[in-house]
Amino acid sequence: MKREELQNHLKEETRCVHASSALKQRALHAALEKERRHPMKKGIGIVLFALITLMLCTIAMAASRWGIFDFVSQYNRESIPEDTREYVLTQVMAAENDMITATIEELYYDGRTARMTLQITPKSADTLLLGDYVSLDTPFIHQMTESLPKTNDNVQTFFDVIENNHYAHGYVISASLNGGPWLTTSHDFILGDDGSLTIFIQNEFEDDLAERPCTLRLTLTPYEEPLTPSSIAQDEKREILEQSLTLTAAVSDQEACDDAVSTYVSESPVLYESIGVQIDSLTLEIKPLEIYAKIEYSVTDPAAYAETDDGLWFEFIDPQIEGDPYDQRLAPGLTGSGTVLPVDGDLENAQHYVQYETLSKSELHDAYVLRAYNAWSKERYDTHEIQVQPGD
């Protein structure tokens, strides 16, 4: 499918989705803005993309425990700082019911973003745990283990796995971390060859809190029995397991210093005349593992801005780098995503907007070059340098 056809298809598909215009724009942007080219890691399996919830689920069989940065490295290996482990808590808490034991194996929280891995283990050896967005006839690509004999082209379905391992019960396990409104969220999961399920949760919250009361919610939904390829999860029989916890923000050595600068702000507004917008302010907040960027901009020429078709994005670039436009972008932060939200109205009629994203911890500079970009057409517009200075 050509890019233009994909763009039109996605737009048409979201017309009938009962979601806010801002959420539609965020989903479309996530589907089309990313140009990064990453090969699929061998043995990691089928990638499932849920358009509106913006969740990327990776399914595989793993012989060893996966941690936070194993998941992050699948799409953003180059931006993981060397000192990441200093800020990760392990064996945080455990909860259980009659069917499973759940443990937060790893947790990172910086006041804005929480990342965690959950180890879910069934109490019965004849029970298979699956993550969201899986049906039993879904193709399953796995790393070869003795318990899963090779089939043609190494491809099985999840029901093949059930038959080969004599599972009698199947449960969909979904997890959510409820601690306030979030900007972006993503979930991954990976199946272990010991029958456990590891779930990765990443929530970037709207606000910044040194301590955040949260509720970890696990939903267990059983498949129809006896299990067949057409068995579906039975929502009416689902069970809920909840656990309260308080997240405490990690502090870097730099943040611990009284004279350390943790925030940088732009000096003056910058006009992007060709698209009819003005960047009012650029704010950079330094956290232990990444830099949070916030671009606030306003519409100065509604007609010119309308030509972007709600696809405007500002990309941080190094214009001295030769190659494709995407290759000029500064290294992203671990969050690996961004969003644009209207401030004073709906997406179609707002006059003020804010763009959020993260940059690698290595991308701290005195000035940033921001280029306006159309996520739909890939057209590049004005490019301007913006000076920043220490904030309050």
Summary of the structure (lengths in Angstrom):
residues: 392
radius of gyration: 22.4
end to end distance: 49.5
largest distance: 66.2
contacts: 1198
relative contact order: 0.14
helix: 18%
strand: 43%
